[in-house]
């Protein structure tokens, strides 16, 4: 009888011991699962935060680049307008000195980026413009009283334009200025910072040095 009671007690203790171990295992497993879930959640949150920060930085950089581009575009437009509107030198045929025939005098004008021929007649006028960078050559023909100036272009359909009955000194000065502006443009020299008179003096000085 005593042996049976002892055996039952030992069996009961073993059962309780197993239950206690299983309980500890469940507690440990639950703790581990909670820890893993917590770490996973923190990692996901960090990934989301880094992604949002990267997006914000990219947006900021994009806005910064757009602002810089807008400012550069504005400066380029202002520079183009400033250059296109500056008349450097202008000459006209001899009719400009005889009224009322001065109303029909043809004119040759040079701006910083182009040369414009204006041919006037009693009831009409024609205008032709050439880019300075496209001019390949300039010729002057002289007779007893007047001179004619011929400009050859790489892109103009008729290849060249001529204006006649110019004063010889005017034709020569115009040629000097056109050739000087063409040289400056080929060298990528910005002439917009010069006053007109100063620019013309520099162009004539360049021609004197080269001659």
Protein Blocks (a to p, Z undefined) as FASTA:
>chain_A
ZZmmmmmmmmmmmmmmmmmmmmmmmmmmmmmmmmmmmmmmmmmmmmmmmmmmmmmmmmmm
mmmmmmmmmmmmmmmmmmmmmmmmmcfbdcddfklmpcfklmmcccddddfkbccddddd
fkbccdddddfklpmbdcddddfkbccdddddfkbmnlpacdehiafklmmmmmmmmmmm
mmmmmnopafklpcfklmmmmmmmmmmmmZZ
